[in-house]
Amino acid sequence: MSEPILEFRNVNKSFGPIDVLHDISLRVHPGEVLCLLGDNGAGKSTLIKTLAGVHRPTSGQILMDGQSVEFNSPKEASDRGISTVHQFGGTFPLMSIGRSFFVGVEPTKTWGLFTVYDRKRANEIAVKAVQEFGITRIDDGDRLVGGLSGGERQSLAIARAVHFGARVLILDEPTAALGVKEAAHVLRIVLEARKRGLAVIFITHQVIHALTVGDHFAVLIRGALAADFRRGEKNRDEITDLMAGGEQMAELEAEIEAHQRARMGHPSSVAELG
């Protein structure tokens, strides 16, 4: 197996007095799908936000290509090739496919004395990038994103991340709100990203989806790594039983939110708005 592109070494994360992640050590390799499993509130979101530059670890190290890295913002993580696609795709329903694909980095052309958005070029690139992932139904870059299915929006976001140089692709519950057909399409996109040599971190609580695409599996329970295993080492029932210990983490994350709101001077409940 190749050297890991990404490694967590004894990563801990606390918010004030509340300990959320406990001594997490994991390796992620290029061309591999790591499925990060856990029930709602198991600590998955905190772990990926720590990787993506939203939070900094309280202790421990994150290494990329064998070198210790510290990300102070999501942009710093993105600049190193770590791209996160959230549950609803991060696309913009009222924008065209081409504009949404290039939002913030729009291609331009000269028009007389002016520099203007190059709509034709943006549309051509966006449609080609999406179709390379097998989404042949998208053939018009002027079409509004809001007219796409949930699976197509997820696929657009993944294609965008890959086009802009993602080396580590973090997918946060990409199939959670999708029907069977749409979820299957997203899973095919995940396999295509792996085929291209990306390291994919696939966050889910749906075991059947993880088993469909995963090479490497990690189960979080109450912020700790309960299991770390390869494909074929555990079956569906064994994984489901492992995940069943995570219910108490939801209460802990509610405490964290209340603690953060109190520090910012915001009310933590409707009652406090009084």
C-alpha positions in Angstrom: 0.0 0.0 0.0 1.2 3.6 -0.8 2.2 6.0 2.0 -0.8 7.8 3.6 -1.7 11.1 2.1 -3.3 12.1 5.4 -2.8 11.0 9.0 -4.3 11.8 12.4 -2.0 11.2 15.3 -3.6 11.2 18.8 -6.0 14.0 17.9 -8.1 15.5 20.7 -10.6 18.3 20.6 -12.2 20.1 23.5 -14.6 23.0 23.6 -14.0 24.7 27.0 -14.5 22.0 29.6 -16.2 19.6 27.1 -14.0 16.9 25.6 -15.4 15.9 22.2 -12.7 13.9 20.4 -10.5 11.5 22.3 -7.1 10.4 21.0 -8.1 9.7 17.3 -5.4 8.1 15.2 -6.2 7.2 11.5 -4.5 6.9 8.2 -6.0 7.7 4.8 -4.4 6.5 1.5 -4.7 7.8 -2.1 -7.1 5.7 -4.1 -9.0 4.6 -1.0 -12.4 5.2 0.4 -12.4 5.6 4.2 -15.9 5.3 5.6 -16.3 7.2 8.8 -19.2 5.7 10.6 -21.2 6.5 13.7 -24.7 7.2 14.9 -25.9 10.8 15.0 -23.8 12.7 17.5 -20.9 10.3 17.4 -18.4 13.1 16.7 -18.0 12.6 13.0 -18.8 16.3 12.2 -16.3 17.6 14.7 -13.6 15.3 13.3 -14.1 16.5 9.7 -14.3 20.1 10.7 -11.0 19.7 12.5 -9.5 18.3 9.4 -11.1 20.9 7.1 -9.7 23.9 9.1 -13.0 24.9 10.9 -11.5 23.8 14.2 -8.0 23.4 15.4 -7.1 20.2 17.4 -6.6 20.8 21.1 -3.7 18.4 20.9 -2.3 15.8 18.6 -1.1 16.2 15.0 -2.6 16.1 11.5 0.0 15.1 8.8 -0.3 15.5 5.0 2.3 13.7 2.9 4.2 12.9 6.1 4.5 16.5 7.1 2.7 18.1 10.1 0.2 20.7 9.0 -2.0 23.3 10.8 -5.0 24.8 9.1 -6.3 28.1 10.5 -9.2 28.3 8.0 -11.1 26.1 5.5 -9.3 28.0 2.7 -5.9 26.9 4.0 -7.1 23.3 4.0 -8.6 23.8 0.5 -5.3 25.2 -0.8 -3.6 22.0 0.3 -6.1 19.9 -1.6 -8.7 19.0 1.1 -12.2 19.6 -0.2 -15.4 19.1 1.7 -18.8 18.5 0.1 -21.6 18.9 2.6 -24.9 17.1 2.7 -26.7 19.5 0.4 -23.9 19.8 -2.0 -22.8 23.5 -1.5 -24.4 24.4 -4.8 -26.6 27.4 -5.5 -30.2 26.7 -6.7 -30.8 30.1 -8.4 -27.5 30.0 -10.3 -26.8 28.3 -13.6 -24.7 25.1 -13.6 -21.8 26.9 -15.1 -21.9 29.8 -12.7 -22.3 27.6 -9.7 -19.4 25.4 -10.8 -17.1 28.5 -11.0 -18.5 30.6 -8.2 -15.7 32.7 -6.8 -13.2 31.8 -9.6 -15.2 32.7 -12.7 -13.3 32.6 -16.1 -13.2 36.0 -17.8 -12.7 37.4 -21.3 -12.0 40.8 -22.7 -14.9 42.7 -24.2 -13.7 46.0 -25.6 -12.3 47.9 -22.6 -13.9 45.6 -20.1 -13.3 42.2 -18.5 -16.4 40.2 -18.3 -17.6 36.7 -17.2 -17.0 34.1 -20.0 -20.3 32.3 -19.8 -19.6 30.1 -22.8 -16.3 28.8 -21.5 -17.7 28.3 -18.0 -20.6 26.3 -19.3 -18.4 24.1 -21.6 -16.0 23.3 -18.8 -18.7 22.6 -16.2 -20.7 20.3 -18.5 -17.6 18.4 -19.6 -16.4 17.9 -16.0 -19.8 16.6 -14.8 -20.3 14.3 -17.8 -16.8 12.8 -17.2 -18.4 11.5 -14.0 -21.2 9.8 -15.9 -23.9 12.5 -15.5 -24.9 12.6 -19.2 -28.3 14.1 -18.5 -26.6 17.5 -17.8 -25.8 18.9 -21.2 -26.7 22.6 -20.8 -24.6 24.8 -18.5 -27.2 27.5 -18.5 -29.7 25.3 -16.7 -30.5 26.3 -13.2 -29.0 24.1 -10.4 -32.4 24.2 -8.6 -33.8 22.0 -11.5 -31.4 19.2 -10.7 -32.1 16.2 -8.6 -30.4 15.9 -5.2 -28.1 13.3 -6.6 -27.2 15.5 -9.5 -26.4 18.4 -7.2 -24.1 16.2 -5.1 -22.4 15.0 -8.3 -21.9 18.6 -9.5 -20.3 19.6 -6.2 -18.0 16.5 -6.3 -17.0 17.2 -10.0 -16.3 20.8 -9.1 -14.0 19.7 -6.2 -12.1 17.3 -8.4 -11.7 19.9 -11.2 -10.2 22.4 -8.8 -7.5 20.0 -7.6 -8.9 18.1 -4.6 -6.6 15.3 -3.4 -8.6 14.5 -0.3 -12.4 14.6 -0.8 -14.5 14.7 2.3 -18.2 13.8 1.7 -20.4 14.6 4.6 -23.5 12.4 4.5 -23.9 12.7 0.7 -26.7 10.1 0.5 -28.6 11.0 3.6 -31.5 12.8 2.0 -31.6 10.9 -1.3 -33.8 8.1 -2.7 -32.4 4.7 -3.7 -31.7 5.6 -7.3 -30.1 9.0 -6.5 -28.0 7.5 -3.7 -26.8 4.8 -6.1 -25.7 7.4 -8.5 -23.7 9.3 -5.9 -22.0 6.0 -4.8 -20.9 5.5 -8.4 -19.4 9.0 -8.3 -17.5 8.0 -5.1 -16.1 5.0 -6.9 -15.0 7.1 -9.9 -13.2 9.5 -7.5 -11.3 6.6 -6.0 -10.5 5.3 -9.4 -8.9 8.7 -10.2 -6.6 8.3 -7.2 -8.3 10.6 -4.7 -8.5 9.8 -1.0 -12.2 9.8 -0.1 -13.5 10.2 3.4 -17.1 9.2 3.3 -19.0 10.2 6.4 -22.3 8.3 6.9 -24.5 6.4 9.4 -25.9 4.2 6.6 -23.9 0.9 6.8 -25.2 -0.5 3.5 -23.8 2.6 1.6 -20.5 2.3 3.4 -20.2 -1.4 2.5 -20.9 -0.6 -1.1 -17.9 1.7 -1.6 -15.6 1.4 1.4 -12.1 0.0 1.5 -11.3 1.1 5.1 -13.8 1.7 8.0 -13.6 3.6 11.2 -16.4 3.7 13.8 -16.7 6.6 16.2 -18.6 6.3 19.5 -18.8 9.3 21.8 -15.8 10.9 20.2 -13.5 7.9 20.5 -12.3 5.5 17.8 -14.2 2.3 18.6 -13.0 0.3 15.6 -10.6 0.6 12.6 -10.8 -2.2 10.1 -10.6 -3.1 6.4 -13.1 -4.4 3.9 -14.2 -8.0 4.7 -13.1 -8.0 8.3 -16.6 -7.2 9.7 -20.1 -7.8 8.4 -23.1 -5.5 8.4 -24.6 -6.7 11.6 -21.2 -6.4 13.4 -20.8 -2.8 12.2 -24.3 -1.9 13.2 -23.8 -3.3 16.7 -20.6 -1.3 17.0 -22.3 2.0 16.1 -25.1 1.4 18.6 -23.1 3.0 21.4 -23.2 6.6 20.1 -26.5 8.0 21.4 -25.0 10.0 24.3 -22.9 12.1 22.0 -25.9 14.0 20.8 -26.4 15.4 24.3 -22.8 16.3 24.5 -22.9 18.2 21.2 -26.0 20.1 22.5 -23.9 21.1 25.5 -21.1 22.4 23.2 -23.5 24.5 21.2 -25.0 26.0 24.4 -21.5 26.7 25.7 -20.4 28.4 22.4 -23.5 30.5 22.3 -23.0 31.6 25.9 -19.5 32.7 25.1 -20.7 34.8 22.2 -23.5 36.3 24.2 -26.3 34.7 22.3 -29.4 33.1 23.9 -29.3 29.3 23.8 -33.0 28.7 23.8 -36.3 30.1 22.7 -37.2 30.7 26.3 -34.2 33.0 26.7 -35.5 35.1 23.8 -38.6 35.8 25.9 
